[in-house]
Amino acid sequence: MRGRTAPDAKVDVQVNAIASLAGFFGINQQVFSQSLRPDASGNFVFTFQSQAAVPGTRYEATITATRGDVVRESKLVLFQQR
């Protein structure tokens, strides 16, 4: 995934995988957690892989950028296709 924020910001990323198995049981596991430093233009990149990569798995990514006293949070929801 790619993103952009203010230069010199600190970016914290957490990704959780939520999957339903057999319609009765579900799993919710953290598949990625890391602090990133964007480049001089504010660009950052991260990748993740899940052990629960079954069709229909929902990935919830929370991305928090902090620079001084300013904090901005974004949430993304992705779905596993295959």
Jmol script that loads the backbone (N, CA, C; Angstrom):
load data "model"
ATOM      1  N   MET A   1       0.840  -1.161   0.000  1.00  0.00           N
ATOM      2  CA  MET A   1       0.000   0.000   0.000  1.00  0.00           C
ATOM      3  C   MET A   1       0.891   1.232   0.000  1.00  0.00           C
ATOM      4  N   ARG A   2       0.402   2.281  -0.619  1.00  0.00           N
ATOM      5  CA  ARG A   2       1.143   3.538  -0.681  1.00  0.00           C
ATOM      6  C   ARG A   2       0.303   4.639  -0.059  1.00  0.00           C
ATOM      7  N   GLY A   3       0.984   5.598   0.538  1.00  0.00           N
ATOM      8  CA  GLY A   3       0.285   6.735   1.123  1.00  0.00           C
ATOM      9  C   GLY A   3       1.143   7.972   1.086  1.00  0.00           C
ATOM     10  N   ARG A   4       0.524   9.080   1.461  1.00  0.00           N
ATOM     11  CA  ARG A   4       1.249  10.343   1.499  1.00  0.00           C
ATOM     12  C   ARG A   4       0.781  11.138   2.710  1.00  0.00           C
ATOM     13  N   THR A   5       1.739  11.753   3.375  1.00  0.00           N
ATOM     14  CA  THR A   5       1.460  12.565   4.548  1.00  0.00           C
ATOM     15  C   THR A   5       2.434  13.736   4.549  1.00  0.00           C
ATOM     16  N   ALA A   6       2.454  14.474   5.630  1.00  0.00           N
ATOM     17  CA  ALA A   6       3.394  15.588   5.743  1.00  0.00           C
ATOM     18  C   ALA A   6       4.812  15.042   5.907  1.00  0.00           C
ATOM     19  N   PRO A   7       5.788  15.695   5.274  1.00  0.00           N
ATOM     20  CA  PRO A   7       7.182  15.287   5.510  1.00  0.00           C
ATOM     21  C   PRO A   7       7.497  15.382   7.008  1.00  0.00           C
ATOM     22  N   ASP A   8       8.367  14.529   7.479  1.00  0.00           N
ATOM     23  CA  ASP A   8       8.788  14.492   8.884  1.00  0.00           C
ATOM     24  C   ASP A   8       7.712  13.989   9.839  1.00  0.00           C
ATOM     25  N   ALA A   9       6.604  13.484   9.326  1.00  0.00           N
ATOM     26  CA  ALA A   9       5.587  12.894  10.195  1.00  0.00           C
ATOM     27  C   ALA A   9       5.998  11.468  10.547  1.00  0.00           C
ATOM     28  N   LYS A  10       5.454  10.962  11.630  1.00  0.00           N
ATOM     29  CA  LYS A  10       5.616   9.550  11.984  1.00  0.00           C
ATOM     30  C   LYS A  10       4.315   8.859  11.604  1.00  0.00           C
ATOM     31  N   VAL A  11       4.412   7.725  10.944  1.00  0.00           N
ATOM     32  CA  VAL A  11       3.231   6.995  10.491  1.00  0.00           C
ATOM     33  C   VAL A  11       3.187   5.643  11.198  1.00  0.00           C
ATOM     34  N   ASP A  12       2.100   5.394  11.919  1.00  0.00           N
ATOM     35  CA  ASP A  12       1.881   4.100  12.568  1.00  0.00           C
ATOM     36  C   ASP A  12       0.807   3.356  11.789  1.00  0.00           C
ATOM     37  N   VAL A  13       1.096   2.105  11.451  1.00  0.00           N
ATOM     38  CA  VAL A  13       0.175   1.301  10.649  1.00  0.00           C
ATOM     39  C   VAL A  13      -0.152   0.018  11.399  1.00  0.00           C
ATOM     40  N   GLN A  14      -1.434  -0.318  11.457  1.00  0.00           N
ATOM     41  CA  GLN A  14      -1.880  -1.604  11.993  1.00  0.00           C
ATOM     42  C   GLN A  14      -2.891  -2.187  11.017  1.00  0.00           C
ATOM     43  N   VAL A  15      -2.736  -3.473  10.713  1.00  0.00           N
ATOM     44  CA  VAL A  15      -3.671  -4.162   9.820  1.00  0.00           C
ATOM     45  C   VAL A  15      -4.162  -5.414  10.536  1.00  0.00           C
ATOM     46  N   ASN A  16      -5.483  -5.559  10.615  1.00  0.00           N
ATOM     47  CA  ASN A  16      -6.103  -6.742  11.200  1.00  0.00           C
ATOM     48  C   ASN A  16      -6.839  -7.512  10.113  1.00  0.00           C
ATOM     49  N   ALA A  17      -6.773  -8.838  10.177  1.00  0.00           N
ATOM     50  CA  ALA A  17      -7.515  -9.710   9.262  1.00  0.00           C
ATOM     51  C   ALA A  17      -8.681 -10.309  10.031  1.00  0.00           C
ATOM     52  N   ILE A  18      -9.867 -10.238   9.434  1.00  0.00           N
ATOM     53  CA  ILE A  18     -11.066 -10.801  10.038  1.00  0.00           C
ATOM     54  C   ILE A  18     -11.668 -11.767   9.028  1.00  0.00           C
ATOM     55  N   ALA A  19     -11.769 -13.038   9.406  1.00  0.00           N
ATOM     56  CA  ALA A  19     -12.293 -14.055   8.488  1.00  0.00           C
ATOM     57  C   ALA A  19     -13.315 -14.917   9.210  1.00  0.00           C
ATOM     58  N   SER A  20     -14.322 -15.345   8.471  1.00  0.00           N
ATOM     59  CA  SER A  20     -15.324 -16.260   8.987  1.00  0.00           C
ATOM     60  C   SER A  20     -15.036 -17.643   8.413  1.00  0.00           C
ATOM     61  N   LEU A  21     -14.971 -18.631   9.277  1.00  0.00           N
ATOM     62  CA  LEU A  21     -14.699 -20.002   8.848  1.00  0.00           C
ATOM     63  C   LEU A  21     -15.937 -20.857   9.080  1.00  0.00           C
ATOM     64  N   ALA A  22     -16.409 -21.499   8.061  1.00  0.00           N
ATOM     65  CA  ALA A  22     -17.564 -22.396   8.128  1.00  0.00           C
ATOM     66  C   ALA A  22     -18.818 -21.682   8.622  1.00  0.00           C
ATOM     67  N   GLY A  23     -18.851 -20.356   8.566  1.00  0.00           N
ATOM     68  CA  GLY A  23     -20.026 -19.603   8.960  1.00  0.00           C
ATOM     69  C   GLY A  23     -20.256 -19.499  10.454  1.00  0.00           C
ATOM     70  N   PHE A  24     -19.516 -20.258  11.255  1.00  0.00           N
ATOM     71  CA  PHE A  24     -19.734 -20.262  12.696  1.00  0.00           C
ATOM     72  C   PHE A  24     -18.562 -19.677  13.472  1.00  0.00           C
ATOM     73  N   PHE A  25     -17.368 -19.937  13.006  1.00  0.00           N
ATOM     74  CA  PHE A  25     -16.174 -19.522  13.720  1.00  0.00           C
ATOM     75  C   PHE A  25     -15.489 -18.404  12.957  1.00  0.00           C
ATOM     76  N   GLY A  26     -14.902 -17.508  13.667  1.00  0.00           N
ATOM     77  CA  GLY A  26     -14.187 -16.420  13.015  1.00  0.00           C
ATOM     78  C   GLY A  26     -12.823 -16.227  13.638  1.00  0.00           C
ATOM     79  N   ILE A  27     -11.966 -15.610  12.873  1.00  0.00           N
ATOM     80  CA  ILE A  27     -10.658 -15.260  13.407  1.00  0.00           C
ATOM     81  C   ILE A  27     -10.456 -13.767  13.231  1.00  0.00           C
ATOM     82  N   ASN A  28      -9.747 -13.194  14.155  1.00  0.00           N
ATOM     83  CA  ASN A  28      -9.386 -11.784  14.101  1.00  0.00           C
ATOM     84  C   ASN A  28      -7.934 -11.720  14.551  1.00  0.00           C
ATOM     85  N   GLN A  29      -7.034 -11.469  13.617  1.00  0.00           N
ATOM     86  CA  GLN A  29      -5.626 -11.444  13.989  1.00  0.00           C
ATOM     87  C   GLN A  29      -4.924 -10.241  13.379  1.00  0.00           C
ATOM     88  N   GLN A  30      -3.978  -9.720  14.136  1.00  0.00           N
ATOM     89  CA  GLN A  30      -3.159  -8.622  13.632  1.00  0.00           C
ATOM     90  C   GLN A  30      -2.119  -9.214  12.687  1.00  0.00           C
ATOM     91  N   VAL A  31      -2.081  -8.702  11.452  1.00  0.00           N
ATOM     92  CA  VAL A  31      -1.151  -9.237  10.462  1.00  0.00           C
ATOM     93  C   VAL A  31      -0.012  -8.269  10.154  1.00  0.00           C
ATOM     94  N   PHE A  32      -0.130  -7.026  10.644  1.00  0.00           N
ATOM     95  CA  PHE A  32       0.933  -6.049  10.387  1.00  0.00           C
ATOM     96  C   PHE A  32       0.828  -4.936  11.414  1.00  0.00           C
ATOM     97  N   SER A  33       1.970  -4.539  11.959  1.00  0.00           N
ATOM     98  CA  SER A  33       2.041  -3.402  12.876  1.00  0.00           C
ATOM     99  C   SER A  33       3.448  -2.833  12.787  1.00  0.00           C
ATOM    100  N   GLN A  34       3.540  -1.583  12.365  1.00  0.00           N
ATOM    101  CA  GLN A  34       4.865  -0.990  12.187  1.00  0.00           C
ATOM    102  C   GLN A  34       4.768   0.534  12.203  1.00  0.00           C
ATOM    103  N   SER A  35       5.842   1.177  12.661  1.00  0.00           N
ATOM    104  CA  SER A  35       5.995   2.631  12.560  1.00  0.00           C
ATOM    105  C   SER A  35       6.879   2.925  11.361  1.00  0.00           C
ATOM    106  N   LEU A  36       6.454   3.875  10.545  1.00  0.00           N
ATOM    107  CA  LEU A  36       7.170   4.214   9.316  1.00  0.00           C
ATOM    108  C   LEU A  36       7.579   5.683   9.325  1.00  0.00           C
ATOM    109  N   ARG A  37       8.622   5.989   8.590  1.00  0.00           N
ATOM    110  CA  ARG A  37       9.031   7.377   8.345  1.00  0.00           C
ATOM    111  C   ARG A  37       8.887   7.643   6.857  1.00  0.00           C
ATOM    112  N   PRO A  38       8.060   8.606   6.473  1.00  0.00           N
ATOM    113  CA  PRO A  38       7.928   8.921   5.049  1.00  0.00           C
ATOM    114  C   PRO A  38       9.187   9.578   4.504  1.00  0.00           C
ATOM    115  N   ASP A  39       9.310   9.597   3.173  1.00  0.00           N
ATOM    116  CA  ASP A  39      10.456  10.262   2.552  1.00  0.00           C
ATOM    117  C   ASP A  39      10.277  11.784   2.617  1.00  0.00           C
ATOM    118  N   ALA A  40      11.195  12.526   2.021  1.00  0.00           N
ATOM    119  CA  ALA A  40      11.181  13.991   2.089  1.00  0.00           C
ATOM    120  C   ALA A  40       9.923  14.598   1.465  1.00  0.00           C
ATOM    121  N   SER A  41       9.254  13.858   0.589  1.00  0.00           N
ATOM    122  CA  SER A  41       8.011  14.339  -0.030  1.00  0.00           C
ATOM    123  C   SER A  41       6.764  13.879   0.728  1.00  0.00           C
ATOM    124  N   GLY A  42       6.949  13.076   1.777  1.00  0.00           N
ATOM    125  CA  GLY A  42       5.820  12.583   2.563  1.00  0.00           C
ATOM    126  C   GLY A  42       5.275  11.244   2.109  1.00  0.00           C
ATOM    127  N   ASN A  43       5.918  10.598   1.134  1.00  0.00           N
ATOM    128  CA  ASN A  43       5.453   9.307   0.619  1.00  0.00           C
ATOM    129  C   ASN A  43       5.916   8.159   1.514  1.00  0.00           C
ATOM    130  N   PHE A  44       5.033   7.173   1.692  1.00  0.00           N
ATOM    131  CA  PHE A  44       5.411   5.967   2.422  1.00  0.00           C
ATOM    132  C   PHE A  44       4.775   4.761   1.744  1.00  0.00           C
ATOM    133  N   VAL A  45       5.379   3.589   1.960  1.00  0.00           N
ATOM    134  CA  VAL A  45       4.926   2.340   1.348  1.00  0.00           C
ATOM    135  C   VAL A  45       5.046   1.229   2.383  1.00  0.00           C
ATOM    136  N   PHE A  46       4.068   0.320   2.391  1.00  0.00           N
ATOM    137  CA  PHE A  46       4.194  -0.885   3.208  1.00  0.00           C
ATOM    138  C   PHE A  46       3.452  -2.024   2.520  1.00  0.00           C
ATOM    139  N   THR A  47       3.860  -3.238   2.841  1.00  0.00           N
ATOM    140  CA  THR A  47       3.193  -4.433   2.335  1.00  0.00           C
ATOM    141  C   THR A  47       2.921  -5.367   3.505  1.00  0.00           C
ATOM    142  N   PHE A  48       1.937  -6.219   3.346  1.00  0.00           N
ATOM    143  CA  PHE A  48       1.649  -7.210   4.382  1.00  0.00           C
ATOM    144  C   PHE A  48       1.117  -8.472   3.723  1.00  0.00           C
ATOM    145  N   GLN A  49       1.249  -9.582   4.438  1.00  0.00           N
ATOM    146  CA  GLN A  49       0.686 -10.861   4.016  1.00  0.00           C
ATOM    147  C   GLN A  49      -0.032 -11.465   5.201  1.00  0.00           C
ATOM    148  N   SER A  50      -1.113 -12.134   4.923  1.00  0.00           N
ATOM    149  CA  SER A  50      -1.897 -12.752   5.984  1.00  0.00           C
ATOM    150  C   SER A  50      -1.814 -14.267   5.894  1.00  0.00           C
ATOM    151  N   GLN A  51      -1.813 -14.910   7.031  1.00  0.00           N
ATOM    152  CA  GLN A  51      -1.876 -16.368   7.076  1.00  0.00           C
ATOM    153  C   GLN A  51      -3.307 -16.842   6.829  1.00  0.00           C
ATOM    154  N   ALA A  52      -4.273 -15.932   6.943  1.00  0.00           N
ATOM    155  CA  ALA A  52      -5.692 -16.274   6.781  1.00  0.00           C
ATOM    156  C   ALA A  52      -6.221 -15.760   5.451  1.00  0.00           C
ATOM    157  N   ALA A  53      -5.464 -15.939   4.394  1.00  0.00           N
ATOM    158  CA  ALA A  53      -5.839 -15.393   3.082  1.00  0.00           C
ATOM    159  C   ALA A  53      -6.867 -16.278   2.387  1.00  0.00           C
ATOM    160  N   VAL A  54      -8.085 -16.296   2.919  1.00  0.00           N
ATOM    161  CA  VAL A  54      -9.177 -17.037   2.296  1.00  0.00           C
ATOM    162  C   VAL A  54     -10.144 -16.027   1.682  1.00  0.00           C
ATOM    163  N   PRO A  55     -10.825 -16.398   0.604  1.00  0.00           N
ATOM    164  CA  PRO A  55     -11.762 -15.461  -0.012  1.00  0.00           C
ATOM    165  C   PRO A  55     -12.762 -14.923   1.015  1.00  0.00           C
ATOM    166  N   GLY A  56     -13.010 -13.630   0.955  1.00  0.00           N
ATOM    167  CA  GLY A  56     -13.937 -12.994   1.882  1.00  0.00           C
ATOM    168  C   GLY A  56     -13.279 -12.419   3.120  1.00  0.00           C
ATOM    169  N   THR A  57     -11.999 -12.715   3.342  1.00  0.00           N
ATOM    170  CA  THR A  57     -11.308 -12.138   4.497  1.00  0.00           C
ATOM    171  C   THR A  57     -11.323 -10.618   4.381  1.00  0.00           C
ATOM    172  N   ARG A  58     -11.662  -9.971   5.478  1.00  0.00           N
ATOM    173  CA  ARG A  58     -11.682  -8.509   5.528  1.00  0.00           C
ATOM    174  C   ARG A  58     -10.414  -8.028   6.231  1.00  0.00           C
ATOM    175  N   TYR A  59      -9.751  -7.058   5.634  1.00  0.00           N
ATOM    176  CA  TYR A  59      -8.557  -6.456   6.227  1.00  0.00           C
ATOM    177  C   TYR A  59      -8.891  -5.023   6.612  1.00  0.00           C
ATOM    178  N   GLU A  60      -8.675  -4.694   7.869  1.00  0.00           N
ATOM    179  CA  GLU A  60      -8.910  -3.334   8.344  1.00  0.00           C
ATOM    180  C   GLU A  60      -7.562  -2.701   8.660  1.00  0.00           C
ATOM    181  N   ALA A  61      -7.222  -1.669   7.906  1.00  0.00           N
ATOM    182  CA  ALA A  61      -5.951  -0.963   8.095  1.00  0.00           C
ATOM    183  C   ALA A  61      -6.223   0.376   8.770  1.00  0.00           C
ATOM    184  N   THR A  62      -5.532   0.624   9.874  1.00  0.00           N
ATOM    185  CA  THR A  62      -5.603   1.908  10.564  1.00  0.00           C
ATOM    186  C   THR A  62      -4.248   2.571  10.415  1.00  0.00           C
ATOM    187  N   ILE A  63      -4.242   3.750   9.815  1.00  0.00           N
ATOM    188  CA  ILE A  63      -3.006   4.479   9.538  1.00  0.00           C
ATOM    189  C   ILE A  63      -3.086   5.810  10.267  1.00  0.00           C
ATOM    190  N   THR A  64      -2.145   6.030  11.186  1.00  0.00           N
ATOM    191  CA  THR A  64      -2.135   7.245  11.988  1.00  0.00           C
ATOM    192  C   THR A  64      -0.853   8.011  11.725  1.00  0.00           C
ATOM    193  N   ALA A  65      -0.998   9.262  11.283  1.00  0.00           N
ATOM    194  CA  ALA A  65       0.158  10.128  11.022  1.00  0.00           C
ATOM    195  C   ALA A  65       0.221  11.189  12.115  1.00  0.00           C
ATOM    196  N   THR A  66       1.416  11.369  12.684  1.00  0.00           N
ATOM    197  CA  THR A  66       1.623  12.344  13.747  1.00  0.00           C
ATOM    198  C   THR A  66       2.782  13.248  13.382  1.00  0.00           C
ATOM    199  N   ARG A  67       2.543  14.542  13.498  1.00  0.00           N
ATOM    200  CA  ARG A  67       3.602  15.533  13.285  1.00  0.00           C
ATOM    201  C   ARG A  67       3.385  16.639  14.307  1.00  0.00           C
ATOM    202  N   GLY A  68       4.281  16.700  15.279  1.00  0.00           N
ATOM    203  CA  GLY A  68       4.102  17.659  16.371  1.00  0.00           C
ATOM    204  C   GLY A  68       2.844  17.320  17.152  1.00  0.00           C
ATOM    205  N   ASP A  69       1.951  18.294  17.304  1.00  0.00           N
ATOM    206  CA  ASP A  69       0.698  18.084  18.031  1.00  0.00           C
ATOM    207  C   ASP A  69      -0.459  17.683  17.116  1.00  0.00           C
ATOM    208  N   VAL A  70      -0.196  17.541  15.830  1.00  0.00           N
ATOM    209  CA  VAL A  70      -1.251  17.225  14.866  1.00  0.00           C
ATOM    210  C   VAL A  70      -1.277  15.720  14.598  1.00  0.00           C
ATOM    211  N   VAL A  71      -2.454  15.125  14.773  1.00  0.00           N
ATOM    212  CA  VAL A  71      -2.636  13.688  14.553  1.00  0.00           C
ATOM    213  C   VAL A  71      -3.793  13.495  13.574  1.00  0.00           C
ATOM    214  N   ARG A  72      -3.567  12.690  12.544  1.00  0.00           N
ATOM    215  CA  ARG A  72      -4.606  12.356  11.568  1.00  0.00           C
ATOM    216  C   ARG A  72      -4.672  10.839  11.442  1.00  0.00           C
ATOM    217  N   GLU A  73      -5.898  10.316  11.459  1.00  0.00           N
ATOM    218  CA  GLU A  73      -6.083   8.873  11.350  1.00  0.00           C
ATOM    219  C   GLU A  73      -6.961   8.557  10.146  1.00  0.00           C
ATOM    220  N   SER A  74      -6.574   7.536   9.406  1.00  0.00           N
ATOM    221  CA  SER A  74      -7.360   7.038   8.271  1.00  0.00           C
ATOM    222  C   SER A  74      -7.594   5.553   8.464  1.00  0.00           C
ATOM    223  N   LYS A  75      -8.764   5.095   8.049  1.00  0.00           N
ATOM    224  CA  LYS A  75      -9.077   3.667   8.109  1.00  0.00           C
ATOM    225  C   LYS A  75      -9.464   3.203   6.719  1.00  0.00           C
ATOM    226  N   LEU A  76      -8.904   2.073   6.333  1.00  0.00           N
ATOM    227  CA  LEU A  76      -9.212   1.454   5.047  1.00  0.00           C
ATOM    228  C   LEU A  76      -9.720   0.041   5.292  1.00  0.00           C
ATOM    229  N   VAL A  77     -10.674  -0.394   4.484  1.00  0.00           N
ATOM    230  CA  VAL A  77     -11.180  -1.763   4.561  1.00  0.00           C
ATOM    231  C   VAL A  77     -10.979  -2.402   3.191  1.00  0.00           C
ATOM    232  N   LEU A  78     -10.288  -3.535   3.185  1.00  0.00           N
ATOM    233  CA  LEU A  78     -10.006  -4.281   1.955  1.00  0.00           C
ATOM    234  C   LEU A  78     -10.580  -5.687   2.092  1.00  0.00           C
ATOM    235  N   PHE A  79     -10.978  -6.288   0.970  1.00  0.00           N
ATOM    236  CA  PHE A  79     -11.519  -7.646   0.989  1.00  0.00           C
ATOM    237  C   PHE A  79     -10.696  -8.557   0.097  1.00  0.00           C
ATOM    238  N   GLN A  80     -10.403  -9.760   0.606  1.00  0.00           N
ATOM    239  CA  GLN A  80      -9.660 -10.770  -0.145  1.00  0.00           C
ATOM    240  C   GLN A  80     -10.570 -11.339  -1.225  1.00  0.00           C
ATOM    241  N   GLN A  81     -10.142 -11.261  -2.482  1.00  0.00           N
ATOM    242  CA  GLN A  81     -10.947 -11.766  -3.592  1.00  0.00           C
ATOM    243  C   GLN A  81     -10.747 -13.263  -3.818  1.00  0.00           C
ATOM    244  N   ARG A  82      -9.492 -13.713  -3.817  1.00  0.00           N
ATOM    245  CA  ARG A  82      -9.212 -15.134  -4.045  1.00  0.00           C
ATOM    246  C   ARG A  82      -7.988 -15.562  -3.312  1.00  0.00           C
TER     247      ARG A  82
END
end "model"
wireframe off; spacefill off
backbone 0.3
color backbone group
